[in-house]
Amino acid sequence: MNHPALTISRILHAGYLMECEGTRIAFDTIFENPFSRNCHAFPEVRFDTDAIRRQRFDAVFISHFHDDHCSLDSLDLLDRATPLHIYCVFDQLFAMVRALGFSDVHALHLNQAVAVGPFMVTPREAMDTDVDSMFQVQAAGMNVLNVVDSWIDDGTLAQLAAQGPWDMVLWPFQTMREIEVLTPSRAAAAPPTLPEEWIPQLRALDPRYVVPSSCQFLQEPWSWYNRAFFPISYAQFAREVAEALPAAQVLRLDPSVSVRLDAAGLRPAPPLAWVLPVGAQDVDYVYEGNAAPPSTADIARHFAALNEEQHARVMAYCRHELPAGYGEVEASSSYFDRPRIWQLSLYDHTGSVTRLRYRLDPDGGAHLDDSAAPLGWTTDIPIMKLYAALEQGESLTSMYMRINDAVFDAATEADLAEADAVDDPLIRCLFSVTFGAYQAAQLRRLLARSLS
C-alpha cells in the first residue's frame, strides 16, 4: 500500500528541500562552501551551481537574517520569480532582496501559516523573536518541526507539544562556543553532556525521528576553533537522545541525503544531484576544551597583507570613526560605568602589532590616550579581519578576536568577573549600529558585477 509521503533532503547547515506531490519548497538555502566567508562544510561538499540555477522551487523560506541562513550569493542562483518568505523584523533585508531582483517577497509572521500546494508552513516563536523563528511543516499527513538555530522557552514548548504528534524534529544539536573562544584564558571548558533542557524538551515533543540539524561546518584547516568551537559530537547526541527517547530514531542527514517519510516509516530516497559529497562523509566533531589557542600574532600570519588603501581604511576607522561612534552604543553591564583604558592591538600578516590606547568615559566618550594609566580592557585582532568586518561584512564568528587575554590589577580583575565579553568596545562599535553588513557588501558586489 502506498502512503502519502514527504521527501526531505539536506542541503547544508540548516538548509533543506522538501517535496510532496510535485511541489518543492526549500529552507535557509545556502549553496556555498565555504559560507559566511570561512565556514567550511563538514562533511565536505561542493555545489553544482549550473544545476542549481536550473532548479525551480515553489517557495523558499528563510528563518532569519544571519548570513549562514540568508546569503545573497546563494539567492543569486535562484530564479527571480521564486516566492521568498522571510522572517525578519528589519525592513532593510527585504529592500536588499528586492534590489537583487526578486519581486515575490513576503514577510513571515509568527503563527500565521503559509500554504504552498500540499504544504502548510507555520513560523513558530523562537526565544529571541527579534532574530529567529522556527518552522512547523505539514504535508502528506506528516508533521515536521524545523527548530533551525533557536532555543525554546517553556511557553513555546507547551504550544509546540500541543501541536503534536510530531513525526520528525530537526534539532540544532551544537552549542557553538562563539563567545567563549573570544576569551579562552577566562572561559571554562564545556561540560561533556547535552544542555540540561534539551532532553526534557525532546521528550515533551516525543517525535518519531530526531535529526541532528544545523551546524555542519568547521573553520579553516589550521584553525584552533576546530577543536574548541563545537563541544557535541554526532555520536554523543545520538547516544544521549537514544537513551532518553527509546521509541525515537536518531537520523543523521548529511548534505545531499534524502529520505521519504510517511505514516509507515522512513525510506531512503535519491540524493540531491546538485549537492556533491567530497571525500569521507561519516566524520565527527572532536572537542578539546580550550585547545591551547595560538597567539593572535600567529593567527594573523595566516592572512594576506593589506594594501596601502586597505590599511589606511582600517587606521582611519580606528583613529576617527571608532572614537566618534563609541557614544552611540551602550554596554549591557556596568563595567564601563567608570573610566577605563582600552588597548586595541592590530596584528598584520607578519605578526607585527600596532597598538592604540583609548580612554573610555562613562558619558560615552572615547579618546585616543597615550598616558601610562593602567589598562582596563584589551582587544587583539588580525588587521585583515578588521578590514573584512568593515568592508565585507565579516561576522564576529570568524574574526579571531581575542578579548582580555591579559592579567590586570586586582580591582580590575574583580570588576571583570561581572563584565560580558560582548561589551567589548570594538564588538559594540562594529555590530551594534548597522544591520545586514554582510548582505549589504554582497549586494554591492553583485550589482557591480551586473553593471560591468
C-alpha positions as CSV (number, residue, x, y, z in Angstrom):
1,M,0.0,0.0,0.0
2,N,1.3,3.4,-1.0
3,H,1.1,6.1,1.7
4,P,1.2,9.8,1.1
5,A,4.8,10.8,1.6
6,L,7.1,13.7,2.3
7,T,10.6,13.7,0.9
8,I,13.2,15.6,3.0
9,S,16.7,16.4,1.6
10,R,19.6,18.1,3.4
11,I,21.3,20.9,1.6
12,L,23.8,22.2,4.1
13,H,23.7,23.6,7.7
14,A,20.0,24.4,8.3
15,G,19.1,24.1,4.6
16,Y,16.5,21.6,3.5
17,L,14.5,20.8,0.4
18,M,11.1,19.2,1.0
19,E,9.0,17.7,-1.8
20,C,5.4,16.5,-1.8
21,E,3.0,15.8,-4.7
22,G,5.3,17.6,-7.2
23,T,5.6,20.7,-5.0
24,R,9.1,21.7,-3.9
25,I,9.9,24.1,-1.0
26,A,13.3,25.0,0.4
27,F,14.5,26.4,3.7
28,D,17.5,28.5,4.5
29,T,19.1,28.0,1.2
30,I,22.9,28.1,1.4
31,F,24.7,26.9,-1.8
32,E,28.2,27.9,-0.9
33,N,31.2,26.2,0.5
34,P,32.7,27.9,2.4
35,F,29.8,30.0,3.5
36,S,29.8,33.1,5.8
37,R,33.4,33.6,4.5
38,N,35.1,30.8,6.3
39,C,32.6,28.2,7.5
40,H,33.8,25.1,5.6
41,A,31.2,22.3,5.1
42,F,31.7,19.3,7.4
43,P,31.5,16.8,5.9
44,E,33.0,18.3,2.8
45,V,30.7,19.1,-0.2
46,R,30.6,21.2,-3.3
47,F,27.7,22.5,-5.3
48,D,26.8,22.3,-9.0
49,T,25.8,25.9,-9.4
50,D,24.8,25.5,-13.0
51,A,22.4,22.7,-11.9
52,I,21.1,24.9,-9.1
53,R,20.3,27.7,-11.5
54,R,18.1,25.2,-13.3
55,Q,16.1,24.3,-10.2
56,R,12.7,25.6,-9.7
57,F,11.3,25.9,-6.2
58,D,7.7,26.7,-5.4
59,A,8.8,28.7,-2.4
60,V,11.8,29.4,-0.3
61,F,11.5,30.1,3.5
62,I,14.2,31.9,5.4
63,S,14.2,31.7,9.2
64,H,16.3,34.7,10.0
65,F,18.8,37.2,8.6
66,H,22.1,35.7,9.8
67,D,24.4,35.2,6.9
68,D,24.6,31.5,7.3
69,H,20.9,31.3,6.6
70,C,20.3,34.3,4.3
71,S,23.1,34.8,1.8
72,L,22.6,36.9,-1.3
73,D,25.3,35.0,-3.1
74,S,23.1,31.8,-2.8
75,L,19.9,33.6,-3.5
76,D,21.5,35.0,-6.7
77,L,21.5,31.4,-8.1
78,L,17.6,31.3,-7.9
79,D,15.0,32.2,-10.5
80,R,13.9,35.8,-9.6
81,A,10.2,34.7,-9.8
82,T,10.8,32.3,-6.8
83,P,8.5,33.3,-3.9
84,L,10.6,34.2,-0.9
85,H,9.1,34.1,2.6
86,I,11.4,35.7,5.1
87,Y,11.2,36.1,8.9
88,C,12.9,39.4,9.7
89,V,11.9,42.5,11.7
90,F,14.2,44.7,9.7
91,D,12.9,46.3,6.5
92,Q,16.4,46.7,5.1
93,L,16.7,43.0,4.4
94,F,13.6,43.0,2.2
95,A,14.9,46.0,0.4
96,M,18.2,44.3,-0.4
97,V,16.5,41.1,-1.6
98,R,14.2,43.1,-3.9
99,A,17.2,45.1,-5.1
100,L,18.7,41.7,-6.2
101,G,15.7,41.3,-8.5
102,F,13.2,39.2,-6.5
103,S,9.6,40.5,-6.9
104,D,7.6,38.0,-4.9
105,V,8.9,38.7,-1.4
106,H,6.9,38.2,1.7
107,A,7.4,38.9,5.4
108,L,6.6,36.0,7.7
109,H,4.6,36.5,10.8
110,L,4.6,34.2,13.8
111,N,1.8,31.6,13.9
112,Q,0.4,32.7,10.5
113,A,0.5,29.7,8.2
114,V,1.6,29.9,4.5
115,A,0.1,27.4,2.1
116,V,2.2,26.2,-0.8
117,G,0.4,23.4,-2.7
118,P,0.1,20.5,-0.3
119,F,2.4,22.2,2.3
120,M,1.4,24.3,5.3
121,V,4.3,26.2,6.7
122,T,3.9,28.0,10.0
123,P,6.6,30.2,11.6
124,R,6.8,29.5,15.3
125,E,8.2,31.7,18.1
126,A,11.9,31.4,19.0
127,M,13.4,32.6,22.2
128,D,14.8,35.8,20.5
129,T,11.8,37.0,18.4
130,D,13.9,40.0,17.1
131,V,16.2,37.5,15.3
132,D,15.0,33.9,15.0
133,S,12.0,31.8,14.0
134,M,11.4,28.1,13.6
135,F,9.1,26.3,11.2
136,Q,6.3,23.8,11.5
137,V,5.9,22.0,8.2
138,Q,2.8,19.9,7.4
139,A,2.3,17.8,4.3
140,A,1.1,14.3,3.4
141,G,-0.2,13.9,6.9
142,M,3.3,14.4,8.3
143,N,4.2,17.0,10.9
144,V,7.8,18.2,11.0
145,L,9.4,20.8,13.3
146,N,12.4,22.6,11.9
147,V,13.9,24.3,15.0
148,V,16.7,25.9,12.9
149,D,19.0,27.7,15.3
150,S,16.6,28.7,18.0
151,W,16.3,27.9,21.7
152,I,12.8,27.1,23.0
153,D,11.3,28.7,26.2
154,D,8.7,27.0,28.4
155,G,5.7,28.8,26.9
156,T,6.7,28.0,23.3
157,L,7.4,24.4,24.3
158,A,3.9,23.9,25.7
159,Q,2.4,25.3,22.4
160,L,4.6,23.1,20.3
161,A,3.8,20.0,22.4
162,A,0.1,20.8,21.8
163,Q,0.7,20.8,18.0
164,G,1.8,17.2,18.1
165,P,2.2,14.4,17.5
166,W,5.4,15.1,15.7
167,D,6.8,12.8,13.0
168,M,10.2,14.5,12.8
169,V,12.1,17.2,14.6
170,L,15.2,18.9,13.0
171,W,17.1,19.8,16.2
172,P,20.1,22.2,16.3
173,F,22.5,19.8,18.0
174,Q,25.5,22.1,18.5
175,T,26.1,24.6,21.2
176,M,28.7,26.7,19.4
177,R,31.1,28.5,21.8
178,E,31.4,31.6,19.7
179,I,31.7,33.8,22.7
180,E,34.0,31.6,24.8
181,V,36.6,31.4,22.1
182,L,36.9,35.1,22.3
183,T,38.1,34.8,25.9
184,P,39.9,31.4,26.1
185,S,42.0,32.3,29.1
186,R,38.9,33.2,31.0
187,A,36.3,30.6,29.8
188,A,35.7,27.2,31.4
189,A,35.5,24.2,29.1
190,A,32.1,22.9,28.2
191,P,30.6,20.1,30.3
192,P,30.7,16.7,28.5
193,T,26.9,16.5,28.1
194,L,24.0,18.0,26.2
195,P,22.4,21.1,27.7
196,E,20.1,20.0,30.5
197,E,16.9,21.4,28.9
198,W,17.3,19.6,25.6
199,I,16.2,16.1,26.8
200,P,13.1,17.2,28.6
201,Q,12.1,19.3,25.6
202,L,12.6,16.4,23.2
203,R,10.6,14.2,25.5
204,A,7.8,16.7,25.5
205,L,7.8,16.8,21.7
206,D,8.1,13.0,21.5
207,P,8.9,12.7,17.8
208,R,9.3,9.5,15.8
209,Y,12.6,10.8,14.3
210,V,15.2,13.3,15.5
211,V,17.7,14.8,13.1
212,P,20.8,16.5,14.4
213,S,20.5,19.6,12.4
214,S,22.2,22.9,11.8
215,C,26.0,23.3,12.3
216,Q,27.8,21.1,9.7
217,F,30.9,23.3,9.4
218,L,34.4,23.8,10.5
219,Q,36.8,26.8,10.2
220,E,40.0,26.8,8.2
221,P,42.0,23.6,8.4
222,W,44.7,25.3,10.6
223,S,42.2,26.9,13.0
224,W,42.2,26.1,16.7
225,Y,38.5,26.8,16.7
226,N,38.0,23.3,15.1
227,R,38.9,21.8,18.5
228,A,37.3,24.4,20.7
229,F,34.1,25.6,19.0
230,F,31.9,22.5,18.9
231,P,31.5,20.6,22.2
232,I,29.0,18.0,21.0
233,S,29.7,15.2,18.5
234,Y,27.1,13.4,16.4
235,A,27.9,10.2,18.3
236,Q,27.3,11.9,21.7
237,F,24.0,13.4,20.5
238,A,22.7,10.1,19.1
239,R,23.7,8.2,22.3
240,E,22.1,10.6,24.8
241,V,18.9,11.1,22.7
242,A,18.5,7.4,22.1
243,E,18.9,6.6,25.8
244,A,16.3,9.3,26.7
245,L,13.8,8.6,23.9
246,P,14.0,4.8,23.2
247,A,10.9,5.0,20.9
248,A,12.5,7.6,18.7
249,Q,15.1,7.1,16.0
250,V,18.1,9.5,15.7
251,L,18.8,10.0,12.0
252,R,21.8,11.8,10.6
253,L,21.2,13.6,7.3
254,D,24.4,14.7,5.6
255,P,24.3,17.1,2.7
256,S,22.6,15.7,-0.4
257,V,21.0,12.8,1.6
258,S,17.2,12.4,1.1
259,V,14.6,10.3,2.8
260,R,10.9,9.6,2.2
261,L,8.8,10.0,5.4
262,D,5.3,8.6,5.6
263,A,3.0,7.0,8.2
264,A,4.6,3.6,7.9
265,G,8.2,4.9,8.4
266,L,11.2,6.1,6.7
267,R,12.9,5.0,3.4
268,P,16.0,6.2,1.5
269,A,15.3,8.5,-1.5
270,P,17.6,9.6,-4.3
271,P,20.1,12.2,-3.2
272,L,20.2,15.7,-4.5
273,A,22.2,15.6,-7.7
274,W,23.4,19.2,-7.3
275,V,24.9,18.7,-3.8
276,L,28.1,16.8,-4.3
277,P,29.7,15.0,-1.4
278,V,33.5,15.1,-1.4
279,G,35.6,12.5,0.5
280,A,34.6,10.8,3.7
281,Q,31.1,11.8,5.0
282,D,31.0,9.8,8.2
283,V,33.0,12.4,10.1
284,D,32.5,13.7,13.5
285,Y,33.5,16.6,15.8
286,V,36.3,16.4,18.3
287,Y,36.3,18.8,21.3
288,E,39.4,19.6,23.3
289,G,38.3,22.2,25.8
290,N,40.0,25.5,25.1
291,A,42.5,23.7,22.9
292,A,45.7,25.7,23.7
293,P,44.9,28.7,21.4
294,P,47.8,30.1,19.4
295,S,48.7,33.8,19.8
296,T,46.9,36.4,17.7
297,A,50.2,37.2,16.1
298,D,50.5,33.6,14.9
299,I,46.9,33.5,13.7
300,A,47.4,36.8,11.8
301,R,50.2,35.3,9.8
302,H,47.7,33.0,8.0
303,F,46.1,36.1,6.4
304,A,47.2,38.2,3.4
305,A,48.7,41.6,3.7
306,L,46.5,44.7,3.4
307,N,47.4,47.0,0.6
308,E,48.0,50.7,1.3
309,E,44.4,51.7,0.7
310,Q,43.0,48.9,2.8
311,H,45.4,49.7,5.7
312,A,44.5,53.4,5.5
313,R,40.8,52.4,5.7
314,V,41.4,50.5,9.0
315,M,43.5,53.2,10.6
316,A,41.0,55.9,9.7
317,Y,38.3,53.8,11.3
318,C,40.4,53.2,14.5
319,R,41.6,56.8,14.8
320,H,38.4,58.7,13.8
321,E,35.2,56.7,13.2
322,L,35.5,54.4,16.2
323,P,36.0,57.1,18.8
324,A,33.3,59.2,17.2
325,G,30.8,56.3,17.1
326,Y,31.6,54.8,20.5
327,G,29.0,57.0,22.3
328,E,26.2,55.6,20.1
329,V,26.4,52.2,21.6
330,E,25.7,51.0,25.2
331,A,27.2,48.2,27.2
332,S,24.9,45.6,28.8
333,S,26.8,45.5,32.1
334,S,28.0,48.2,34.4
335,Y,31.7,47.6,33.8
336,F,32.1,50.7,31.6
337,D,30.2,52.9,34.1
338,R,33.6,54.2,35.2
339,P,36.5,55.4,33.1
340,R,38.5,52.6,31.5
341,I,41.7,52.5,29.4
342,W,41.2,50.2,26.4
343,Q,44.0,48.8,24.3
344,L,43.3,47.7,20.8
345,S,46.1,45.6,19.2
346,L,46.1,45.1,15.4
347,Y,48.3,42.3,14.1
348,D,49.5,42.2,10.4
349,H,50.4,39.3,8.1
350,T,53.9,39.2,9.6
351,G,52.7,39.1,13.2
352,S,53.8,42.6,13.9
353,V,51.5,44.7,16.1
354,T,50.1,48.2,16.1
355,R,48.6,49.2,19.5
356,L,46.2,52.0,20.1
357,R,45.0,53.1,23.5
358,Y,41.7,54.8,24.2
359,R,40.2,56.4,27.3
360,L,36.6,55.3,27.6
361,D,34.4,57.6,29.6
362,P,31.1,56.8,31.2
363,D,29.3,59.5,29.3
364,G,30.1,57.6,26.1
365,G,33.2,59.5,25.1
366,A,36.2,57.7,23.6
367,H,39.6,59.4,23.1
368,L,43.0,58.2,21.9
369,D,45.2,58.1,25.0
370,D,49.0,57.9,25.3
371,S,49.1,58.0,29.1
372,A,50.6,55.4,31.3
373,A,47.3,54.7,33.1
374,P,46.7,51.0,33.8
375,L,44.7,49.0,31.3
376,G,41.1,48.1,32.0
377,W,40.3,46.1,28.8
378,T,42.2,44.7,25.8
379,T,41.2,43.6,22.3
380,D,43.6,41.8,19.9
381,I,42.6,41.2,16.3
382,P,44.3,40.4,12.9
383,I,44.1,43.6,11.0
384,M,42.9,41.8,7.9
385,K,39.9,40.6,9.8
386,L,39.1,44.1,11.0
387,Y,39.2,45.3,7.4
388,A,36.9,42.4,6.4
389,A,34.4,43.4,9.0
390,L,34.4,47.0,7.8
391,E,34.2,46.4,4.1
392,Q,33.0,42.8,3.6
393,G,30.6,42.4,6.5
394,E,32.5,39.6,8.1
395,S,30.8,38.4,11.3
396,L,32.2,38.0,14.8
397,T,32.3,34.2,14.5
398,S,35.3,34.2,12.1
399,M,37.3,37.3,13.1
400,Y,39.6,35.6,15.6
401,M,39.2,38.5,18.1
402,R,40.9,37.9,21.5
403,I,39.4,39.8,24.5
404,N,41.2,40.5,27.8
405,D,44.0,38.0,27.2
406,A,46.0,39.7,30.0
407,V,46.3,39.9,33.7
408,F,45.0,43.2,35.1
409,D,45.3,44.7,38.6
410,A,43.3,43.1,41.4
411,A,40.5,45.7,41.4
412,T,40.0,45.5,37.6
413,E,40.1,41.7,37.7
414,A,37.3,41.8,40.4
415,D,35.2,44.1,38.2
416,L,35.8,42.0,35.1
417,A,34.2,39.0,36.8
418,E,30.8,40.7,36.2
419,A,31.5,42.0,32.7
420,D,30.3,40.5,29.5
421,A,32.7,39.8,26.7
422,V,30.3,41.2,24.1
423,D,30.5,44.5,25.8
424,D,33.9,44.8,24.1
425,P,34.2,48.3,22.6
426,L,35.2,47.0,19.2
427,I,32.3,44.5,19.1
428,R,29.8,47.2,20.1
429,C,31.1,49.7,17.5
430,L,31.2,47.2,14.7
431,F,27.9,45.3,15.2
432,S,25.6,47.4,17.4
433,V,24.8,50.1,14.9
434,T,24.5,48.7,11.4
435,F,22.2,45.9,10.2
436,G,23.0,43.4,7.5
437,A,26.6,44.5,6.7
438,Y,27.4,41.1,5.2
439,Q,24.4,41.1,2.8
440,A,24.9,44.8,2.0
441,A,28.5,44.0,1.0
442,Q,27.3,41.1,-1.1
443,L,24.7,43.3,-2.8
444,R,27.2,46.0,-3.7
445,R,29.4,43.3,-5.3
446,L,26.6,41.6,-7.1
447,L,25.1,44.8,-8.5
448,A,28.6,46.0,-9.6
449,R,29.1,42.7,-11.4
450,S,25.8,43.1,-13.3
451,L,26.9,46.6,-14.5
452,S,30.3,45.5,-15.7
